Amino acid sequence: MKRLPEKGATWVEVKELLQASKTGDSEWKRGRLPLYVYWRDDELCQVAKEAASMFFMENGLGKKVFPSVQQLERDVVAMTLDLLNGGPNAVGNFTTGGTESIFLAVKTARDFARKERKAKGRLKIVAPLSAHPAFDKAAHYLDMEVVRTPLRQDFRGDPKAIENAVDDKTVMVVASAPAYPHGVFDPIEDIARIAIVKNLWLHVDACVGGMLAPFARDLGYDVPPFDFSVGGVTSMSADLHKYGLTAKGASVVLFKDEKYLDYLRFKFSHWPRGNYVTETFLGTRAASPVASAWAVMHYLGREGYQDIARTTLETKARFEVGISAIRGLEILKPNDLSFLLYRSNDKSVDIDAVAEGMSAKGWFVGRCNAPPSIHLMFNPVHAPVVQEYLNDLASVVDQVRSTGRIGSLDESTY
Ligand SMILES: Cc1ncc(COP(=O)(O)O)c(C=O)c1O
């Protein structure tokens, strides 16, 4: 069993050990990973890192003593609200990631419903099958239930199914912009209409799209209405550590109106140390991701993010053309923003065997099980490797066809 060393070591020695610990890790910088790491270049990464290290020791819990952190946080929230058409009364909070943003939205919706709508008992969230498991995780912690509804043929959430699933215990409905499994936007305007008529909280999960869709739209890509400009949207989550390209531990949860803040806050005073009030799940919080997000957003500006969106979506288009040209494979349609899924359309090409073959060549292969397909999500790190991926894919498909190999589905992405 690993034990704390009796004696310390030099930083040089420790650093070598850390470096060595990475031997088995994915070569993400060589574009081998279609998730987890969003990266453009060393220069941008350096900005994110240096800003983070400037605020390395501060603590986001200490609002009074670190007004700098609070101001940076307010700025980041304000910039994100502006991108997502928050309007004059909108507010938000910096969080550590999509899961915390979603947790806080669910907790706020629950407490709002309990107080304002006198909702009682085990309250429900209605969400399309493709919504992120963070909703179930939040529901688990908050003693709520998630009712999952079937998707339409086009993999988008089905407003009719959502409407039918709503009952007197339902307090929240969910839509994604876009949802991760198939990479498509739910029909947010239609779902919002149901939320308005039934007086329900609508959370739009834009963890993936929040920092990409506005810039894709600037460039002329067809992006459906998905943010606070859609009447009926009550809260949103948007991750900065995904397409914001900042240090990990950075997301925002946003609310249409400041009245919801009362239900977000946790207040406690029944201990000998006075009032304890937080608006996040965490107590002590790193300030580094806040500074990093603020710095990257200022360093890139709208134009920088438009460039990132352009590179990302042009890279996707090159993959799409290349994969479509490989006999035996077809692209799943529709696909939105940076996502691309492909499957076999030829009995002699088993998609699980293709996944295994690509994995053996060093590519991390994301899988979707319904329908069985291979799941890609691009960012600028993939721009230089398009041809390499396509060459490997073409040769793997040939091999699978000629050997008749059958693979097995490995769903253990996480
Ligand atoms: C649509 C969506 N929502 C929420 C999350 C959760 O975000 P995080 O992993 O930052 O907690 C993800 C993560 O991939 C996601 O794709």
The ligand as an SDF file (V2000), in Angstrom:
LIG
                    3D

 16 16  0  0  0  0  0  0  0  0999 V2000
  -24.6130   18.1760  -22.4120 C   0  0  0  0  0  0  0  0  0  0  0  0
  -23.7660   18.0320  -21.1740 C   0  0  0  0  0  0  0  0  0  0  0  0
  -24.2430   18.4660  -20.0000 N   0  0  0  0  0  0  0  0  0  0  0  0
  -23.5290   18.3580  -18.8580 C   0  0  0  0  0  0  0  0  0  0  0  0
  -22.2790   17.7860  -18.8540 C   0  0  0  0  0  0  0  0  0  0  0  0
  -21.5330   17.6340  -17.5470 C   0  0  0  0  0  0  0  0  0  0  0  0
  -20.4180   18.4700  -17.5010 O   0  0  0  0  0  0  0  0  0  0  0  0
  -19.1910   18.1980  -16.5200 P   0  0  0  0  0  0  0  0  0  0  0  0
  -18.5490   16.9260  -16.9490 O   0  0  0  0  0  0  0  0  0  0  0  0
  -18.3590   19.4360  -16.7130 O   0  0  0  0  0  0  0  0  0  0  0  0
  -19.7050   18.1150  -15.1340 O   0  0  0  0  0  0  0  0  0  0  0  0
  -21.7430   17.3270  -20.0660 C   0  0  0  0  0  0  0  0  0  0  0  0
  -20.4170   16.7080  -20.1010 C   0  0  0  0  0  0  0  0  0  0  0  0
  -19.9670   16.2180  -21.1110 O   0  0  0  0  0  0  0  0  0  0  0  0
  -22.5080   17.4480  -21.2470 C   0  0  0  0  0  0  0  0  0  0  0  0
  -22.0580   16.9910  -22.4250 O   0  0  0  0  0  0  0  0  0  0  0  0
  1  2  1  0
  2  3  1  0
  2 15  2  0
  3  4  2  0
  4  5  1  0
  5  6  1  0
  5 12  2  0
  6  7  1  0
  7  8  1  0
  8  9  2  0
  8 10  1  0
  8 11  1  0
 12 13  1  0
 12 15  1  0
 13 14  2  0
 15 16  1  0
M  END
$$$$
